[in-house]
Amino acid sequence: MRVAAPLLLGLTGGIGSGKSTVAGLLAKAHGAAIVDADAISRSTTAARGSALSAIAEAFGAHLINTDGALDRAAMRDLVFTDPSARQRLEAIIHPLVSDETDRQAAAAHAAGAPLIVFDVPLLVESGPRWRARVDRVMVVDCDVETQIERVIARNQLPRDQVEGILAAQASRAQRLACADVVIYNGAGTDLAQLGAQVEIWASRFGL
């Protein structure tokens, strides 16, 4: 029997916006299969990850820790100061992430998931490539100061480094311009309010 096509939802937002929380709400309440591009990306640079040999060749073996994983702090410092290094790193990792997201999405479709959520931090920055793969784009919106405070608390990074990460991402206005759906998760938004917003949009999607 042919499996009904699921709704393909692109979920994005700036660092610290709460994308993972929204993805979790969709999974719990609506059986969404979550394809987490960030987690896939991290797996490619974990010990024995598929990107490590190419990274060592491009940037040097000194960026690989003794446990066989990427030295994330050293790489973060490098790409923070060298845009060309960021581009070279993305050229290595992005094709690997794309292949694995395709594999996971196909498996979720075959399993009959009614909703497949692609949690993609850089969906807007990727241009039309990701937009063409999904039916709708959901943006988790947040004021910048709250983003900064959350990331400092969560990642223990200095403020200037967090601001640098934000500067390298799409702006709030750019993300909102690409949105079919906006979920607000800024200052003062609690989990119940966030869940209520998600449910409103889920009902409009027929979920």
Number of C-alpha atoms within 10 A of each C-alpha: 3 6 11 11 13 19 19 20 22 26 28 27 28 24 19 26 26 21 23 17 15 23 21 15 18 22 16 11 13 15 16 24 26 23 23 20 20 14 12 18 20 16 16 20 21 20 16 14 15 17 23 22 14 14 20 14 9 13 15 11 14 11 18 22 13 10 10 14 18 25 16 15 9 13 17 14 11 15 15 15 11 11 12 11 16 15 12 14 18 14 11 17 21 17 12 16 23 14 10 17 18 13 12 17 20 12 13 19 19 14 11 16 20 18 22 26 24 28 23 21 22 19 23 25 16 13 11 10 11 17 16 10 13 16 12 19 24 25 27 27 24 21 15 19 11 16 22 23 13 17 18 17 11 10 10 10 12 12 13 11 15 21 15 12 15 18 10 12 17 18 16 17 9 12 23 19 11 17 19 13 16 20 22 18 24 19 12 8 11 10 13 9 13 19 16 12 16 21 17 10 15 14 9 8 11 7 15
